């Protein structure tokens, strides 16, 4: 599995002063996506709807609205 490309604008393009650490979305070589975000598992685990669950190895990650909106045009439709 490898990172193939960034989805959306880079942190620097979104206004990060250092351009180094910010939420980010990447498309992987296997067609999946990887997300860099803030781990909010502890805060949000109890807020999941009844029809949602996560495995012990999964985390709930928060990214900014801007990060996702700026990625919208780069997300494949199929």
N, C-alpha and C positions, 0 to 999 in steps of 0.2 A: 504494500500500500504506500502510495506517495502523494504528496500535494501536487496537483496539476496546475491549479490557478486560483487566484483570489477572486472571490465573488463580491463585486461592488468596489467602492472607493477604498483606497488605503487609509490607514489612520492619519497620515500626514494630510491627505486630501480632505479628510473630515475635520481637520483643525487641531490634531494632536500636536502639542508643542515639540515633543521629542520625536514623534513619529514612530516610536519603538513599541510602546505598550498601549494597546487599546483593543476593544472588541474587534473581532475579525471573523470572516467566513471564508472557507476554502473548499473547493471541489477536489475530491480525491480520485485516484486512478481507478478505484473500483466503482465509481459513480456515486458514492456516499458523500456527505459533507461533514467537515469538522468546524467547530465553532470555538473561538476563544472568547470567554466572557467571565462574568463574576459568578462564582459558585454561590447559589442561593438555595441550595437543597434544604438546609436546616430551616430556613425561614418559610419556604413555600411547600414543603412536603405535605404538610397537613392541610394545605389549601387545594390540593389536586381534586378535581371532580371525581365522583364515584366510579366513573368508567375509565379512569386513568390510573396508571401505576408505574413505578420504576423499579428496576432490579437493584440489588445492593451495589452493583458495579456502575450504575448509572447516576449521573448528577443532573440537577436542574440548574441550567446556566442562563444568566440574564445578559442580553446584549442591548445596546441602546436602540431606540426606535429609529434614529438616523442611520445606524449601521444597517439595519434590515431594509429600510426604504431605499437607501443608496445601492443596495444589492439587487433590488427587485428586477431591474432590466437585465441583469446577468444570470438570473436563475433560469435554467432550462425549463421549457414548457412541457417537455415529455421525457 
